[in-house]
């Protein structure tokens, strides 16, 4: 089976999954066609353009080349990163529809908040009428993505909850019993990520048994640093700039928890996946797509910003509950449920369901 993935950039977060798809026994050709190699935003976060083994990468093809790629791979399964999103993906999607190709969508939820969100919803209702009959499956990232496509009327038997399936290098962990609960965050320090709001709740905690390290910069940085200074917590809450991606991966071994407290749309939240694969527990808001793989009291805890006291309760649970699963148990579960190889196996099971009428597969993270 040949797969053609149409995506925006050559993403670190897709690298290991695409390699696992290509490496699976009996796999055919895997192509990745992208509009750009990387964005300035991702470069500033410490990303480099990854090399992807055994995957043919085509960069910024012209419209005529897009048509040639589709025609040459007319019998392939084309997985497009959204319905008519951007110049390249729109051209690819339209050509796949014209040629009657096997086509599916891999997509994060769209932002449906506010007036602009209402307009987006109207746009997707139009897409429903025009395109849903031509799309065989949707790989919907996060619970919100599943709910959106269900509400739009896409056949629920062809909506498959999806994740960012990744594999990362892990380091040997060590923990001295006298250490405080060690928490880490990596990402933008801005309102949408909720990290300032989370830190305000954390510093109100009665417990002194924690440390928090933050890797990143953003509009809320100075406000957060000022709060830390005012509270006399500079020895417990530390700020660091963005790290190169490979260097960041080495940091997980030094922590117990990873936090992602987003207050606005966050399609997945790969930092949590990386933490879980390293055996860390996760605390995150239910806005994050990755919250769907968190089992409260086992591999972490989730909270709802719209529920008063929910974040504070989750923090208390993090700092006061010693009955979570062990590091080894969490890492083993993550390898079986949200790793690149787990995602590749899941994709092939989905293909069997969609094109060979086999039963709909269970969620890999629930059976891990």
N, C-alpha and C positions, 0 to 999 in steps of 0.2 A: 504494500500500500504506500503510495506517495502522498506526502503532506506538503502543502505550500502554506506557510504562515505569513500573513501580511500584517506588519506591525510598524509603529512609528519610528523606533530606534533599535539599535542592537543593545538590548538591555541585559545588564548583569543579572537581573531577576528572572530572565528567561533562559539564560545560558545552559544551566545544568539540566533543566527540563527538556529543552530541545535536544541536547546530547543524549539524554536517556531515551527519548522517542527514537532517535536514529540508531541507538545501540541495541534496542530490543530485538530479541530473536525473531527473524523473519521480516524485519522492517525493510521498507523500500527506501526511496530517495526522500530526503527532507530538505526543503528550501525555505530560507528566510528572506523575505523581500521587505526592505525598510525604506522609509522616506529620508531619514538622516542617520548618520552613524551614532551621534550623541547630541544632547542639547547643552547649551551653556550652563543651564541650571544644574544638570547632573554633574557636569565637570566641576562646578563650584562645590559640590558635595563630596568630591574626592573620587568620582567614578572615572575609569578609563574605558575605552572601547574593548570589550572582551573578544578573545578568539574562541570560536565555537567549533569543536571537533566534529568532523563527519557531517557537517551541515553546510550546504552551499548558500552563501550569503550574497545577495544582490542589492546593491546600494543605489538609491535614487534613480530608478529607471525612468526613461521618458514614456509618454503615453503610448507610443507605438510599441515600445518594449513591454509594457504592461500587457497589452493585447497579445503579444507574441508569447509571453510567459503563460498566460491563461490558455491560449490555443495549444501550446506544446504540452501542457499538463491538464488537458481537458478532463481526463479520467481521474485526476488526483482529488483529494479532499482539500478544499481551500478553507482555511480558518482565518477570518478577517477580524482585526481588532476594533470592531464596532461597525455600525451601519452608517455608511457615508460619513466617515470621520476623516477630515483632512484630504488633501489633493490626491495623494497616492492611493490611500485606502478606499476613497470614493470611486476612483477610476477602476480599481481592482474589483470592488464589489459589483459595480455596474456591469463590468465585462463578464464576471462569473455568472451573474443573473442572465445576461443576454445569451450566454453559451449553454445555459442549463447545467452548470457544473454542480457537483456536490459541494455545498457551501454551508459553513457554520460561522457563528459569531463568538468570539472570546471577548468579554467586555466587563469592565467595572460598571457600577451603577452611575447613571447621570445625576447631576445635582438638580433635584426637583424642588429646592427651597425657594420661596419668594416669588416675585413676579416673573423673573427670568426662568425660574423652575417651571412655572405654569406654561410658559411658551415652549420650553423644551418638551414638556409632556404632550402638548398639542402636536409638536413636530413628530414625536414618536407614535402618536395615534395615527398620523398620516402614514408613517412608515409601516405601521401595522397593516393598513389597507393595501398599500402598494407592494410590500416586500415579504411579509411573513409567510406567504404561501410558497416563496422561493427559498426560504431558509430551512434547512433540515434539523438544525440543533442550535442551542444557545448554551455556551459555557459561561454561566453567570457568576461573577466573582462577588462573594460576600452575600449575606442574607438579603440585603437591600436590593441587590441586583436580581436575585430570584423573585422577590416580591414585585419589583417593577415590571418584569416581563410577564409575570402571572397576571397582574392587574391589566396589562395591555391586551391580554387575551391570547398570548402565545401558548400553544399546546403544552401543558405542564408535563406531559410524558416526554417532551423533547427539550425541557429545561433541565440542565444538569448543574447543580451547585459546583462551583469551581474555586480554585485557590491559586496563589502563586506558589507552585511546587518548586522547591529549591533544595540543593544540597550544598553544604558549606564545610570547609575544614574546621575541625573542632580541636580544642587544646585540652591537655590534662588539667583537671580542676583540683584545687585544694582549698580547704576551709578550716580555719582554726575556730574552735568552739567559742572563743571570746570575741570573735568579730561581730560587729553589728550586722543587721540585715542590709546587704549591699544592693543598691538599686541603680540601674542605668537607663538613660534615655539618649537616643541619637536621632537628630532631625532638626528641622527648623524650629526656632524659638519664636513662635508667633501664635496669635489668638486661635487660629483654626486647629492647631495641634493641641491646644488645651494644656500645655505643659506649665504655663505660668499659673493658671487656675488650679491645677493639681498641686503645684508646689505650695500655694497658699494654704491648701487644705492639709498638706503634709506637715508644715511647720506648726500648725495648731495642735498636732497630735500630742497626747500626754506622754507617749513613748519617746525616749531618747535613743532607742536602739536601732538607728538606721544611719546610712550614708547614701548620698545621691550624687552621681556624676552625670553631667550633661555634656554631650558632644554635638556642637552645632552653634549656629548664630542666627540672629533674626531680630525683628522689630521689638520683641519683648525682652531682649537680653539685658539692657540696662536697668529696666524696671525690676527684673528678677534679681539681678546682682545687688541692687539697692535694698531689696527686702531681706536678702540673706545677710547683708552687713548690719542692717537695723536689728535683726533678731540674734545677732552674734553667732551665726552658724557657718562662718566661712571655713571652719575646720571640718564641717560635715557635708556641705553642699558645694561642689566644685564645678567650674565651667571650663570646657576645653573646646578648641575649634573643631570644625569638621576634620575627620581623618580620612586618609586614603582607604578605600573600601577593604582592601586586604588587611590593612592594619587594624581597622575596626573589628574585623572578625576575630582577631587575637584577643580582644578585650573581654569578650563574653565570659571567658574562663574565670574572671576575677569578680563575678557578680552572682547574686542569688535570684534577682528579679529584673525583668525588663518592663518598662512602662510605656504605654501609648494611650494618652488620655484625650484623644481628639474630640473637639466640640463641633466640627463640621465634617462634611463628607470625607471619608477616608476609605477608598475602595477596598484595600486589604490591610497593609501594614506589615511589610516584610521583616522589619526589625523584630517583631514578635516571633515570626517563624524562625528566624535565625537564633533567637534566644532559646526557644523550645528545643531546637535541634541540639543546642549545647546543654540542655538539661535545666535551663532556667525556668522559673515560674513567671507567669505574665499577669500584669494588672492593666486592664484597658477598658475604655468606654465601649458601650454596645453599638456606638456609631461605626466603629472599625469593622471592616469585613472579617478580619481575622478573629473577632470575638466569637464567631460561630464554632471555632475549634477549641475554645476554652471551656473546660468543665469546672465549674466553681468548686473550690475545695480540693481539687485534684491537681490540675496543672496550672492553676491560677485563679483569678477572680475578675469578674466584670462588674461594671456599674453603669448607671444611667444618670447623665447630667440633669435630666428633666425631673428627677426624683430627689427632693431635698434630703440631704444626709447620705445619699447613696455612695458618693465618692468617699466621704469620711468613713463610712462603714467598711468599704472595701480596703481602705488604708489600715484600719484597725485589724481587719482579717489578715492582711499581709504581715503586719508587724507582730501579731499576737497568736497566730495559729501555727502550730508545729506539725500538723497532721497531714500536710500536703504530700503528694507522691514524691518519691526520692528523685534526685538528679538523674540517676541511671534509668529509672522507670520512665521519666518524662522524655529523655533523649531517645530511648528505645521506641516509645509510642510515636514520637515525631518522625523517626526514620521510617516507620511502617505506614504512617498516615499522611504526612505532608511533605515528604522528600520528593526529589525529582523522579526517582524510580517509581514511587507510589503514584505520582501523577501520570507518568507514561503508561503504567498498567491500567490506570483508570481511563485514560483516553482511548486505549484500544478496546476496553470493555464498552465504552460509549459507542464506538464505531460498530461493534457487534450488535448493540441494541438498535442503533439507528438504521443500519444498512442490511443487517442479517436477521432482524426481528427477534433477537434474543432479549431476555428480561433486562429491565433497567437495573444497572449496578447500584449497590449500596455505596454510601459515602466512605471513602478510604479511611478518613480520620475517625469514623465511628466504629470501624471494624478492626482498628489497629490494636 
